[in-house]
């Protein structure tokens, strides 16, 4: 191109740059030694141009190499972070600041005077901005700058003016000089603006990186990817299972919904954002987790106004409600709830702040309370259950069924922390709300009430309540055969058999008769519950107890060893694992098996872990 010849000519005469008065009679803004400064500054700008060009072509490898080279450009030595960032991060910071400086120069440039080359300097500056910042190819600049410059320049002439009058001119011409000086000083000012301190340099790099990439997504029309970042930014900083994004796309707005409904498109979007440094992906066993790097996490939401933040909080709360399974009794759901817990707490806090989606927030807290309770996290269960009730009350208790459910789960959490006597009044409130109802929820509330009466020593009232609950659950299951009614019947059969064995003697004819009744009820529970479904482990524990009372110790041992194996697959301590180990130790001791001491030590280890957690 002709620029190389002009460079050679310019180098020959570069020392002859004049810095005398301007045509208006004012001192020229050109500083002493500007030609030499421009000689160094020009290649730095060229390096920025190359890095941005690779970015616009989505050439990640080429961009990374260009940014690393840019980081070592001598002209930029006084600027930007060094010690606490990589070369690529420093290069990205510099590229962002240069682009910002050019944009400032363009925005503050005086109106171009129409006609001839009178405004060539500012024309060149604006065209440089269009080319580097907006990514418009040189051959298309003539059409792109319609309305910005009059008369419009065209084709090859445009490229020559950009190269000849800007970065490939070793010696600025008189007409180009004011625009070049403006660019020089504006970029220098942009580099100095909010210069990072040693303590805050990492955050400054993050902000510059994000600003650069966010504008790029906007420029390329990648709205779905920008919305994906906004969704993740509205959540807590903790990583989220990738499966949530493709399993719960229903509440998401377009075009993010289209992205979520296609595993292929979502994978491509995640890959692109990962390559651009906007996402991080980690693994835990077979679970893939995705999140925004911590320094960048709050930045997408920071681009929104208050109304937009409220809208995204609403969208994200509905998204998480769909993504999470409702049955937190089931240990299969525990890993996803473990990952989702910080997000649940964060989004519920946003719902409280904005006063919106309070009922959905109450549902999430109620489910979280059950998750904590079945895992033995009693104080956390109580806190979450109390919060669910508060949110429901703030929403005006719109659904009596839900209100009763929240009270029931709150009562169970109170029982775990403060004892059954303190919990009775809350379960009685739930029963009062459910008066005259004949459904599964009422059967379960009656069952819980019976267990609490049992724990407070009111065994006859407890037996009556258990029988009422069992009769109701059997009738409902016979009528519907639904999975929900099957689970309720299984739960009540399990709890009632515990009650029966607790009040029967451990030996003698009465003990054997009760154990026989218990085994028949557990057979009924097994026939109702699907294989491996809810309540399976409790059936096994109760069956082992009944077999032991019938002196069928080998059968009891086999059942308990299977149960321990199942519980240990959850890879965390639970009360059920502890109870299974204690019962197995007793059976082994009755059999004279020396392993009972080893099993008892394991039970103590689990008990210690439960106390710590």
C-alpha positions as CSV (number, residue, x, y, z in Angstrom):
1,X,0.0,0.0,0.0
2,X,1.1,3.6,-0.5
3,X,1.5,4.1,3.3
4,X,5.0,2.5,3.3
5,X,6.3,5.1,0.8
6,X,4.8,7.9,2.8
7,X,6.4,6.5,6.0
8,X,9.8,6.5,4.4
9,X,9.4,10.1,3.2
10,X,8.1,11.1,6.6
11,X,11.0,9.6,8.4
12,X,13.4,11.7,6.3
13,X,11.7,15.0,7.3
14,X,10.3,14.1,10.7
15,X,12.4,16.6,12.6
16,X,10.9,19.5,10.6
17,X,7.5,19.5,12.3
18,X,6.5,23.0,13.1
19,X,4.9,24.0,16.4
20,X,4.2,27.7,15.6
21,X,1.0,29.5,15.9
22,X,-2.2,28.1,14.4
23,X,-4.3,29.8,11.7
24,X,-6.4,31.4,14.4
25,X,-3.4,33.1,15.9
26,X,-3.4,31.0,19.0
27,X,-0.5,28.9,20.2
28,X,-0.4,25.4,18.6
29,X,-1.4,22.5,20.9
30,X,1.5,20.5,19.6
31,X,3.9,19.8,22.4
32,X,7.7,20.1,21.9
33,X,9.1,16.8,20.6
34,X,5.6,15.7,19.4
35,X,7.0,14.2,16.2
36,X,9.2,11.9,18.2
37,X,6.4,11.1,20.6
38,X,4.2,10.3,17.6
39,X,6.8,8.0,16.2
40,X,6.5,5.8,19.3
41,X,2.8,6.3,19.8
42,X,1.9,5.2,16.3
43,X,3.0,1.6,16.5
44,X,1.3,1.3,19.9
45,X,-2.0,2.3,18.2
46,X,-1.3,-0.1,15.4
47,X,-1.0,-2.9,17.9
48,X,-4.3,-1.9,19.4
49,X,-5.8,-2.0,16.0
50,X,-4.5,-5.5,15.3
51,X,-5.8,-6.8,18.7
52,X,-9.3,-5.3,18.1
53,X,-9.3,-6.7,14.5
54,X,-8.7,-10.3,15.8
55,X,-11.5,-9.7,18.4
56,X,-13.9,-8.7,15.7
57,X,-13.1,-11.8,13.7
58,X,-13.6,-13.9,16.9
59,X,-10.1,-15.1,16.5
60,X,-9.4,-15.9,20.2
61,X,-5.8,-17.2,19.6
62,X,-4.8,-14.3,17.4
63,X,-6.3,-11.8,19.9
64,X,-4.5,-13.3,22.9
65,X,-1.2,-13.1,21.1
66,X,-1.8,-9.5,20.0
67,X,-2.8,-8.5,23.5
68,X,0.4,-10.0,25.0
69,X,2.5,-8.1,22.5
70,X,0.5,-4.9,23.3
71,X,1.3,-5.4,27.0
72,X,5.0,-4.9,26.2
73,X,4.7,-1.9,23.9
74,X,7.3,0.6,25.2
75,X,5.0,3.6,24.6
76,X,2.5,2.2,27.1
77,X,5.1,1.5,29.9
78,X,3.8,4.4,32.2
79,X,0.2,3.1,32.1
80,X,-1.9,0.3,33.5
81,X,-1.4,-2.6,36.0
82,X,1.6,-4.9,35.9
83,X,2.3,-6.8,39.0
84,X,-1.0,-8.4,39.6
85,X,-2.2,-9.4,36.2
86,X,-1.2,-11.5,33.2
87,X,0.2,-10.0,30.0
88,X,-3.1,-10.7,28.3
89,X,-5.1,-8.9,31.0
90,X,-2.8,-5.9,30.8
91,X,-3.1,-5.8,27.0
92,X,-6.9,-6.0,27.3
93,X,-6.8,-3.1,29.7
94,X,-4.7,-1.0,27.4
95,X,-6.8,-1.8,24.3
96,X,-10.0,-0.9,26.1
97,X,-8.5,2.5,27.2
98,X,-7.2,3.3,23.8
99,X,-10.6,2.5,22.2
100,X,-12.2,4.6,24.9
101,X,-9.9,7.5,24.2
102,X,-10.6,7.4,20.5
103,X,-14.4,7.4,21.2
104,X,-13.9,10.4,23.5
105,X,-12.0,12.1,20.7
106,X,-14.7,11.4,18.2
107,X,-17.4,12.6,20.6
108,X,-15.6,15.9,21.3
109,X,-14.3,16.6,17.8
110,X,-15.7,19.8,16.2
111,X,-18.2,19.6,13.4
112,X,-16.5,18.9,10.1
113,X,-16.7,21.7,7.6
114,X,-18.1,20.5,4.3
115,X,-16.0,20.5,1.2
116,X,-12.5,19.6,0.1
117,X,-9.9,18.5,2.6
118,X,-10.5,21.3,5.1
119,X,-11.6,18.9,7.7
120,X,-9.3,16.1,6.8
121,X,-7.7,15.8,10.2
122,X,-11.0,15.3,12.1
123,X,-12.3,13.1,9.2
124,X,-9.3,10.9,9.7
125,X,-9.8,10.7,13.4
126,X,-13.5,9.8,13.1
127,X,-12.7,7.2,10.4
128,X,-10.1,5.7,12.6
129,X,-12.7,5.4,15.4
130,X,-15.2,3.8,13.0
131,X,-12.6,1.3,11.8
132,X,-11.0,0.3,15.1
133,X,-13.8,0.7,17.7
134,X,-16.8,-0.3,15.5
135,X,-15.0,-2.8,13.4
136,X,-16.1,-1.4,10.1
137,X,-13.8,-2.7,7.3
138,X,-11.8,0.0,5.4
139,X,-13.6,-0.6,2.2
140,X,-17.0,0.1,3.8
141,X,-16.0,3.3,5.7
142,X,-17.3,5.5,2.9
143,X,-20.9,4.3,3.4
144,X,-20.6,4.0,7.2
145,X,-19.6,7.6,7.8
146,X,-22.6,9.0,5.8
147,X,-24.0,11.7,7.9
148,X,-20.9,12.1,10.1
149,X,-18.8,13.7,7.4
150,X,-19.8,15.7,4.3
151,X,-18.8,15.1,1.6
152,X,-18.4,11.4,2.1
153,X,-15.1,9.9,1.1
154,X,-15.1,6.7,-0.8
155,X,-13.2,3.5,-1.4
156,X,-9.4,3.3,-1.8
157,X,-9.1,7.0,-1.2
158,X,-10.5,6.5,2.3
159,X,-7.9,3.9,3.2
160,X,-5.1,6.1,1.9
161,X,-6.3,9.1,3.9
162,X,-6.6,7.0,7.1
163,X,-3.1,5.5,6.6
164,X,-1.5,8.6,5.2
165,X,-2.9,11.2,7.6
166,X,-2.9,9.1,10.8
167,X,-0.8,6.1,12.0
168,X,1.4,5.5,9.0
169,X,2.5,9.2,8.7
170,X,5.8,9.6,10.5
171,X,5.5,13.3,10.1
172,X,1.9,14.6,10.5
173,X,0.8,17.0,7.7
174,X,-0.4,20.5,8.5
175,X,-4.0,19.5,7.9
176,X,-3.9,16.2,9.8
177,X,-2.0,17.6,12.7
178,X,-4.8,19.0,14.9
179,X,-6.8,15.7,14.7
180,X,-3.7,13.6,15.5
181,X,-2.9,15.9,18.5
182,X,-6.5,15.5,19.7
183,X,-6.3,11.8,19.4
184,X,-2.9,11.6,21.2
185,X,-4.0,13.7,24.2
186,X,-7.4,12.0,24.5
187,X,-5.9,8.6,24.5
188,X,-3.3,9.7,27.0
189,X,-6.1,11.1,29.2
190,X,-8.1,7.9,28.9
191,X,-5.1,5.8,30.0
192,X,-4.5,8.0,33.1
193,X,-8.2,8.2,34.0
194,X,-8.9,6.1,37.1
195,X,-5.3,4.8,37.0
196,X,-5.3,1.5,39.0
197,X,-3.7,1.5,42.4
198,X,-1.7,-1.5,43.5
199,X,-4.6,-2.6,45.7
200,X,-7.3,-2.2,43.2
201,X,-5.5,-3.1,40.0
202,X,-7.2,-6.4,39.5
203,X,-10.7,-5.0,39.7
204,X,-9.7,-2.2,37.3
205,X,-8.5,-4.8,34.8
206,X,-11.8,-6.7,35.3
207,X,-13.9,-3.6,34.7
208,X,-11.9,-2.7,31.6
209,X,-12.1,-6.3,30.3
210,X,-15.9,-6.4,30.9
211,X,-16.5,-3.1,29.3
212,X,-14.6,-4.1,26.2
213,X,-16.4,-7.4,25.9
214,X,-19.9,-6.1,26.8
215,X,-19.7,-3.5,24.0
216,X,-18.5,-6.2,21.7
217,X,-21.5,-8.4,22.5
218,X,-23.8,-5.3,21.9
219,X,-22.0,-4.4,18.7
220,X,-22.3,-8.0,17.3
221,X,-26.0,-8.2,18.3
222,X,-25.4,-11.2,20.6
223,X,-28.3,-10.3,22.9
224,X,-28.9,-13.9,24.1
225,X,-25.3,-14.2,25.4
226,X,-25.6,-10.8,27.0
227,X,-28.9,-11.9,28.7
228,X,-27.2,-15.1,29.8
229,X,-24.6,-13.0,31.6
230,X,-27.3,-10.8,33.1
231,X,-29.1,-13.9,34.4
232,X,-25.9,-15.3,36.0
233,X,-25.1,-11.8,37.4
234,X,-28.5,-11.6,39.1
235,X,-27.8,-14.9,40.9
236,X,-25.2,-15.2,43.7
237,X,-21.5,-15.4,42.7
238,X,-21.4,-19.1,43.4
239,X,-21.3,-21.5,40.4
240,X,-24.6,-23.0,39.1
241,X,-25.1,-26.4,37.5
242,X,-25.1,-26.0,33.8
243,X,-28.1,-28.4,33.6
244,X,-30.3,-25.7,35.1
245,X,-29.8,-23.5,32.0
246,X,-31.2,-26.2,29.7
247,X,-33.8,-27.7,32.0
248,X,-35.5,-24.5,33.2
249,X,-35.7,-22.3,30.1
250,X,-39.5,-21.8,30.2
251,X,-39.5,-18.6,32.3
252,X,-36.7,-17.0,30.4
253,X,-37.3,-14.2,28.0
254,X,-36.6,-14.2,24.3
255,X,-34.0,-14.6,22.8
256,X,-32.5,-16.3,25.9
257,X,-35.3,-18.8,25.9
258,X,-34.3,-20.0,22.4
259,X,-30.8,-20.4,23.7
260,X,-31.9,-22.4,26.7
261,X,-34.2,-24.7,24.7
262,X,-31.3,-25.9,22.5
263,X,-28.5,-27.8,24.2
264,X,-26.4,-27.3,21.1
265,X,-26.8,-23.5,21.0
266,X,-26.3,-23.2,24.8
267,X,-23.1,-25.2,24.5
268,X,-21.8,-22.9,21.8
269,X,-22.7,-19.8,23.7
270,X,-21.0,-21.1,26.9
271,X,-17.9,-21.9,24.9
272,X,-17.7,-18.5,23.3
273,X,-18.2,-16.7,26.6
274,X,-15.7,-19.0,28.3
275,X,-13.1,-18.3,25.6
276,X,-13.7,-14.6,26.1
277,X,-12.9,-14.8,29.8
278,X,-16.5,-13.9,30.8
279,X,-17.4,-17.3,32.3
280,X,-15.7,-20.0,34.3
281,X,-16.7,-23.7,34.2
282,X,-15.8,-26.2,36.9
283,X,-16.7,-29.8,37.5
284,X,-17.7,-31.8,40.6
285,X,-17.9,-35.5,39.9
286,X,-20.3,-35.7,36.9
287,X,-21.8,-32.2,37.5
288,X,-20.6,-29.2,35.4
289,X,-20.9,-25.9,37.1
290,X,-20.8,-22.4,35.4
291,X,-20.5,-18.9,36.8
292,X,-19.1,-15.5,36.1
293,X,-15.6,-14.9,37.5
294,X,-15.9,-13.1,40.8
295,X,-14.3,-9.7,39.7
296,X,-16.8,-9.5,36.8
297,X,-19.9,-11.0,38.6
298,X,-21.7,-7.8,39.5
299,X,-20.9,-5.9,36.3
300,X,-23.7,-7.1,34.0
301,X,-26.3,-6.1,36.5
302,X,-24.6,-2.8,37.1
303,X,-25.5,-1.9,33.5
304,X,-29.2,-2.0,34.3
305,X,-31.5,0.6,35.7
306,X,-33.7,-0.1,38.8
307,X,-36.7,-1.2,36.7
308,X,-34.5,-3.6,34.7
309,X,-32.9,-5.0,37.9
310,X,-36.4,-5.7,39.3
311,X,-37.4,-7.4,36.1
312,X,-34.4,-9.6,36.0
313,X,-34.8,-10.5,39.7
314,X,-38.3,-11.6,38.9
315,X,-37.2,-13.7,35.9
316,X,-34.3,-15.3,37.8
317,X,-36.5,-16.2,40.8
318,X,-39.0,-18.0,38.5
319,X,-36.1,-19.6,36.6
320,X,-34.7,-21.1,39.8
321,X,-38.1,-22.2,41.1
322,X,-38.5,-24.3,37.9
323,X,-34.9,-25.6,37.9
324,X,-35.1,-27.0,41.4
325,X,-37.0,-30.2,42.2
326,X,-39.8,-29.6,44.8
327,X,-39.2,-32.7,46.9
328,X,-36.3,-32.0,49.1
329,X,-37.1,-35.0,51.3
330,X,-35.5,-37.1,48.5
331,X,-31.8,-37.4,48.8
332,X,-31.4,-37.5,45.0
333,X,-32.3,-33.8,45.0
334,X,-29.8,-32.8,47.7
335,X,-26.7,-32.1,45.4
336,X,-28.6,-29.6,43.3
337,X,-30.1,-27.9,46.4
338,X,-26.7,-27.8,47.9
339,X,-25.4,-25.9,44.8
340,X,-28.6,-23.7,44.7
341,X,-28.7,-22.7,48.3
342,X,-26.7,-19.4,48.0
343,X,-28.8,-18.5,44.9
344,X,-32.0,-19.2,46.8
345,X,-31.0,-17.0,49.7
346,X,-29.8,-14.2,47.3
347,X,-32.9,-14.2,45.2
348,X,-35.2,-14.3,48.3
349,X,-33.4,-11.3,49.7
350,X,-34.0,-9.5,46.4
351,X,-37.7,-10.4,46.5
352,X,-37.9,-9.0,50.1
353,X,-36.1,-5.8,48.9
354,X,-38.4,-5.2,46.0
355,X,-41.5,-6.6,47.6
356,X,-42.3,-8.8,44.6
357,X,-42.7,-12.5,44.0
358,X,-43.1,-13.0,47.8
359,X,-45.2,-16.2,47.5
360,X,-42.6,-17.8,45.2
361,X,-39.9,-16.8,47.6
362,X,-41.8,-18.3,50.4
363,X,-42.1,-21.6,48.5
364,X,-38.3,-21.7,48.0
365,X,-37.6,-21.0,51.6
366,X,-40.0,-23.7,52.7
367,X,-38.4,-26.3,50.4
368,X,-35.0,-25.1,51.7
369,X,-36.1,-25.7,55.2
370,X,-37.1,-29.3,54.5
371,X,-33.7,-29.8,52.7
372,X,-31.9,-28.6,55.9
373,X,-34.1,-30.6,58.2
374,X,-33.8,-34.0,56.5
375,X,-30.0,-33.5,56.4
376,X,-29.9,-32.7,60.1
377,X,-29.1,-28.9,59.8
378,X,-31.7,-28.1,62.4
379,X,-30.9,-24.4,63.1
380,X,-30.8,-23.6,59.4
381,X,-34.1,-25.4,58.9
382,X,-35.7,-23.4,61.6
383,X,-34.4,-20.1,60.2
384,X,-35.6,-21.0,56.7
385,X,-39.1,-22.1,57.9
386,X,-39.6,-19.0,59.9
387,X,-38.6,-16.9,56.9
388,X,-41.1,-18.8,54.7
389,X,-43.9,-17.9,57.1
390,X,-42.9,-14.3,57.2
391,X,-42.8,-14.0,53.4
392,X,-46.2,-15.7,53.2
393,X,-47.7,-13.3,55.8
394,X,-46.2,-10.4,53.9
395,X,-47.9,-11.7,50.7
396,X,-51.2,-11.8,52.6
397,X,-51.4,-15.6,53.1
398,X,-52.9,-16.0,49.6
399,X,-53.1,-19.8,49.7
400,X,-54.4,-21.6,52.8
401,X,-53.0,-24.9,51.6
402,X,-49.5,-23.4,51.4
403,X,-49.8,-21.6,54.7
404,X,-50.7,-24.8,56.4
405,X,-47.7,-26.6,54.7
406,X,-45.4,-23.8,55.9
407,X,-46.7,-24.1,59.5
408,X,-46.3,-27.9,59.4
409,X,-42.7,-27.7,58.3
410,X,-42.0,-24.9,60.8
411,X,-43.4,-27.1,63.5
412,X,-41.1,-29.9,62.5
413,X,-38.1,-27.5,62.6
414,X,-39.2,-26.2,66.0
415,X,-39.4,-29.8,67.3
416,X,-35.9,-30.5,66.1
417,X,-34.5,-27.4,67.9
418,X,-36.8,-26.8,70.9
419,X,-38.6,-30.1,71.4
420,X,-42.0,-31.5,70.6
421,X,-43.9,-29.6,73.3
422,X,-42.9,-26.3,71.7
423,X,-44.0,-27.5,68.3
424,X,-47.5,-28.7,69.2
425,X,-49.2,-25.3,69.0
426,X,-47.8,-24.7,65.5
427,X,-49.0,-28.1,64.2
428,X,-52.4,-27.5,65.8
429,X,-52.6,-24.1,63.9
430,X,-52.0,-26.0,60.7
431,X,-54.7,-28.6,61.5
432,X,-57.1,-25.7,62.2
433,X,-56.5,-24.3,58.7
434,X,-57.0,-27.7,57.2
435,X,-60.3,-28.4,59.1
436,X,-62.8,-30.4,57.1
437,X,-60.3,-31.2,54.4
438,X,-59.9,-34.8,53.0
439,X,-56.6,-34.8,51.1
440,X,-53.0,-36.0,51.3
441,X,-51.7,-32.8,53.0
442,X,-54.2,-33.3,55.8
443,X,-53.2,-36.9,56.2
444,X,-49.6,-35.9,56.5
445,X,-50.4,-33.2,59.0
446,X,-52.3,-35.7,61.1
447,X,-49.4,-38.1,60.9
448,X,-47.0,-35.4,62.1
449,X,-49.4,-34.4,64.9
450,X,-49.5,-38.1,66.0
451,X,-45.6,-38.2,66.1
452,X,-45.5,-35.1,68.3
453,X,-48.1,-36.4,70.6
454,X,-46.1,-39.6,70.9
455,X,-43.0,-37.6,71.7
456,X,-44.7,-35.7,74.5
457,X,-46.0,-38.9,76.2
458,X,-49.6,-38.7,75.0
459,X,-49.4,-42.2,73.4
460,X,-53.2,-43.0,73.4
461,X,-54.0,-39.7,71.6
462,X,-51.0,-40.4,69.3
463,X,-52.4,-43.9,68.4
464,X,-55.8,-42.4,67.6
465,X,-54.2,-39.7,65.3
466,X,-52.0,-42.3,63.6
467,X,-55.1,-44.5,62.8
468,X,-57.0,-41.5,61.4
469,X,-54.1,-40.5,59.2
470,X,-53.6,-44.1,58.0
471,X,-57.3,-44.6,57.2
472,X,-57.4,-41.3,55.3
473,X,-54.1,-42.1,53.4
474,X,-55.3,-45.6,52.4
475,X,-58.6,-44.3,51.1
476,X,-56.9,-41.6,49.1
477,X,-54.4,-44.0,47.5
478,X,-57.1,-46.5,46.7
479,X,-59.1,-43.8,44.9
480,X,-56.2,-42.2,43.0
481,X,-53.2,-44.5,43.0
482,X,-51.1,-41.3,42.5
483,X,-47.4,-41.1,43.3
484,X,-48.1,-38.4,45.8
485,X,-50.7,-40.4,47.7
486,X,-48.4,-43.4,47.6
487,X,-45.6,-41.4,49.2
488,X,-47.9,-40.2,51.9
489,X,-49.2,-43.7,52.7
490,X,-45.6,-45.0,52.8
491,X,-44.6,-42.2,55.3
492,X,-47.5,-42.9,57.6
493,X,-47.0,-46.7,57.5
494,X,-43.4,-46.1,58.4
495,X,-44.1,-43.7,61.3
496,X,-46.9,-45.9,62.7
497,X,-44.8,-49.0,62.8
498,X,-42.1,-47.0,64.8
499,X,-44.9,-46.1,67.2
500,X,-46.1,-49.6,67.5
501,X,-42.6,-51.1,68.2
502,X,-41.9,-48.3,70.7
503,X,-44.8,-49.3,72.8
504,X,-44.6,-53.0,72.5
505,X,-42.2,-55.1,74.7
506,X,-39.0,-56.2,73.1
507,X,-39.4,-59.8,74.0
508,X,-42.2,-62.3,74.5
509,X,-45.4,-63.2,72.7
510,X,-46.7,-59.7,72.6
511,X,-43.4,-58.4,71.1
512,X,-43.6,-61.1,68.4
513,X,-47.2,-60.4,67.6
514,X,-46.5,-56.7,67.2
515,X,-43.4,-57.4,65.1
516,X,-45.5,-59.6,62.8
517,X,-48.1,-56.8,62.4
518,X,-45.2,-54.4,61.6
519,X,-43.8,-56.6,58.9
520,X,-47.2,-56.9,57.2
521,X,-47.5,-53.1,57.3
522,X,-44.0,-52.7,55.9
523,X,-44.9,-55.2,53.1
524,X,-47.8,-52.9,52.3
525,X,-45.5,-49.9,52.2
526,X,-43.0,-51.7,49.9
527,X,-45.9,-52.6,47.6
528,X,-47.0,-49.0,47.5
529,X,-43.7,-47.3,47.1
530,X,-41.8,-47.5,43.8
531,X,-38.4,-49.4,44.0
532,X,-35.9,-47.0,45.4
533,X,-38.5,-44.3,45.9
534,X,-39.2,-42.1,48.9
535,X,-39.3,-44.0,52.2
536,X,-37.4,-47.0,51.0
537,X,-34.5,-46.6,53.5
538,X,-36.9,-46.0,56.4
539,X,-38.8,-49.2,55.5
540,X,-35.5,-51.1,55.6
541,X,-34.6,-49.7,59.0
542,X,-38.0,-50.6,60.5
543,X,-38.0,-54.0,58.9
544,X,-34.6,-54.8,60.5
545,X,-36.0,-53.8,63.9
546,X,-39.0,-56.1,63.5
547,X,-36.9,-59.0,62.3
548,X,-34.6,-58.6,65.3
549,X,-37.6,-58.9,67.6
550,X,-38.6,-62.1,65.8
551,X,-35.0,-63.4,66.4
552,X,-34.3,-63.5,62.6
553,X,-30.9,-61.9,63.2
554,X,-29.3,-63.0,59.9
555,X,-32.1,-61.5,58.0
556,X,-31.9,-58.3,60.0
557,X,-28.1,-58.2,59.4
558,X,-28.5,-58.5,55.6
559,X,-31.1,-55.8,55.5
560,X,-29.0,-53.4,57.6
561,X,-25.8,-54.0,55.6
562,X,-27.7,-53.2,52.4
563,X,-29.1,-50.1,54.1
564,X,-25.7,-48.9,55.3
565,X,-24.3,-49.3,51.7
566,X,-27.2,-47.2,50.3
567,X,-26.7,-44.5,52.9
568,X,-23.0,-44.3,52.3
569,X,-23.6,-43.7,48.6
570,X,-24.9,-40.2,49.5
571,X,-21.3,-39.4,50.4
572,X,-22.2,-37.3,53.5
573,X,-23.2,-38.1,57.1
574,X,-27.0,-38.4,57.8
575,X,-29.1,-39.4,60.8
576,X,-30.3,-42.4,58.9
577,X,-26.8,-43.7,58.3
578,X,-26.1,-43.2,62.1
579,X,-29.2,-45.1,63.1
580,X,-28.4,-47.9,60.6
581,X,-24.9,-48.3,62.0
582,X,-26.1,-48.4,65.6
583,X,-28.8,-51.0,64.7
584,X,-26.2,-53.1,62.8
585,X,-23.8,-53.0,65.7
586,X,-26.6,-54.3,68.0
587,X,-27.4,-57.2,65.6
588,X,-23.8,-58.1,65.1
589,X,-23.3,-58.1,68.9
590,X,-26.4,-60.4,69.3
591,X,-24.8,-62.7,66.7
592,X,-21.5,-62.7,68.5
593,X,-19.8,-61.2,65.4
594,X,-16.6,-59.3,66.5
595,X,-17.2,-56.7,63.8
596,X,-19.8,-55.0,66.0
597,X,-17.1,-52.9,67.7
598,X,-15.8,-51.6,64.4
599,X,-19.3,-50.7,63.2
600,X,-20.0,-48.9,66.5
601,X,-16.8,-46.9,66.1
602,X,-18.0,-45.9,62.6
603,X,-21.4,-44.9,64.1
604,X,-19.5,-42.6,66.6
605,X,-17.5,-41.1,63.7
606,X,-20.8,-40.3,61.8
607,X,-22.3,-38.8,65.0
608,X,-19.2,-36.5,65.4
609,X,-19.5,-35.4,61.8
610,X,-23.2,-34.6,62.3
611,X,-22.3,-32.5,65.3
612,X,-19.7,-30.6,63.4
613,X,-21.9,-30.0,60.3
